[in-house]
Every structure is written in structure tokens, then in C-alpha cells.
Amino acid sequence: MCDAFVNAFDINGVELLLDQNGVFSYDELTPGIYMILQITEPQQGKSGNVLTFKPHIFNNLKYDENGNVVGEYSELNLTVYLDVTFADPDYEITKTVISSPSNGENYQVGEKIKYRITITNKGNCDYNLITINDIVSSGKGGNTETEQNFYFELEKGESESKEYEYEVKSDDRGYPIKNTITGVTTKPATTKEHTLPEVEITNVEKVKEPIKGKIKVKKTLESLAGELLSGVDLKFYVALFSDEDLTNRVSEVLPMFFVGDSTKEVEFTNLDLGTYYISEVKEDGTPLDNGVTEDGGVFAACYSTGNEVEISEEKPEGFLKFENVFSEPPREY
């Protein structure tokens, strides 16, 4: 509710203007019936436009007890109570993230963050158009922007939602994703346009660099009696598999060259977290349980503690030691 200017009109359409205090005076008011017909725009600084209005009828004639006109009032003091509803446009924007990262904690590159925007008309008038501008800022310094626009038409009390997705880019790693939404309307269902102030809601999704692991593999050359053997120019290969049956190799093949020594180590790096199975392999990556060296040594790959290694966020570095046990030692050792 707010104060309003009131204009009165006689039956001939002659306007009686009110002053700033809401009072009209007319020196030569002719006899007749008058009606307050219209409420105009409120004073500057007062809110709203009129939506509904109840008219009031009055006159300045004097009547006798039989209802006959006997004269007119030279001065008429009249108080009129207006039943007026002013337009009070208002809307609410809510924005939520309705997705979850696959690892339960942080979004990774290539994953999609799903948002839902809900607009609720909380005012007392309809909106013919609400324009929502949505900008996602990401990367170092927020220098990468993705912009989208959405449009709503809402009756009073009505809500509507829209959903969309943002795909995490490689430039987002290690930086926050800032999402800012702005809603502006210029067309409420009133006699005049009404512009609401901007409304901003910000969501920040933190995107971390994916955690990678590594596995170190150590091999020794041993005799059946457990003695260390020093290989001379012996070549072996090792690889990682994702399954216990060693059918799905998930790493490159790393060589292990022995030149006058009995122990070698290699390291697999930049590994996704999970469980791996280590195996002796041929140069082409085929799993190998046993074999013969070029100089006639007969060996078997032995995994005394098993060949399974798990790496996780809590323990991203794994280690496994296994032996090549020779039933026939190489000729030069």
C-alpha cells in the first residue's frame, strides 16, 4: 500500500485535479453527481502502479426529506477511503547444483556439473517476460566465460525451473568455477513497464587436480637355493594389468636390463587410483610365467607376496617385489 494521486471526473469528463495533499478545490462547481474514476501513477518515490480500484460516487446537491433537490453546497468537505491494490512486482531466483562428482568429492575434467534455476513469482502481478542471464567463469583468474540466457513467463504465485550442464575443462583444474546468475524483467502485467533490480546468486564448485599414483616394482634374480645371481646382459620386461587373469594390460611395457647386477627397479607413474596386477611379460606385453634367457638360463617368475597392488588417495604410492628364480642359471652370472 502507498499514497496515490486521485483524480475526480464529473459526468461530462471534466477533470478535477487534486493537489499534492490529495485535496481538490473547484470554485465554480456546477450541481451534479461526481465519481472518482481513476487512480494515476503514485508520487515520485512511492512504490507501484495501480492494479485494481473501487470507484466512489459523491455529489454536492442538497436534498429535502422527500429526496427533492433544493440547492447545492457552496463548500463540500469529503473524505474518501480508497480500496486500492498497488502492483508490487517481485520474484525470487534460486540456483542449486543437482549433480555430484563421480568420486564423491571433486569434479574431474570432462565431468558435467548440472545446475537447476528456479524462478518464483512472489509479487501480486503476472510477468510476461523474465530474462535470466547466466555466466560461468572458470580457469585461472576466471578468464574463461560461458554465457546462457533463459526466459520465463510467470503468473503470480507460479514457479518454473530449468536445468543445464557445464562440462569441466582442463583449464579449470586447480581453480574454482564461479557461476553468477542475473535476472531482469521489464514487462510485468501492469499499465506501465517496471524494472526490478538485478538479483545475483553465486555458486562456486571447486575442481581439484586429479590425484594420480605410482607403483614401484623391484625384481631380483635368484637361484633355487635363494642365492642372488648377477645377470650379464639379461633383458626382462614387466607391465601392469587391471584384472587378475592378466587379460587387460593398462600400462606400457617397461624393460628391466641386468648388466652385472642382481636387482633392478622400475616405476610406473601417472596412474589412476585403483587395483593393479603386476606380471612378467614378453617385449610385446604378453604375460609370461616362465622362460629361457638368451644364454640358456631357465627361470620362473615368483610372486612370494602376491602380484596385486592397490593405490588410493590415502596411499597413492605402491610397491611390489618379485623374483625370477632360475632352475638353470644363465651361463654368465
ABEGO torsion letter per residue (X at the ends): XBBBBBBBBBAAGBBBBBBAAGBBBBABBBBEBBBBABBBBBBBGBBEBBABBBBBBBBABBBBAAGBBAEBBABBBBBBBBBBBBBBBBBBBBBBBABBBAAGABBBBGBBBBBBBBBBBABABBBABBBBBBBBBBEBGGABBBBBBBBBBBBBGBBBBBBBBBBBBAAABGBBBBBBBBBBBABBBBABBBBBBBBBBBBBBBBBBBBBBBBBBBBBBBBAAGBBBBBBGBBBBBBBBABAAGABBABBBBBBBBBGBABBBBBBBGBBBEBBBBBBBBAAGBBBABBBBAAGBBBBBBBAAEABBBBBAABABBBBBBBBBBABBBABX
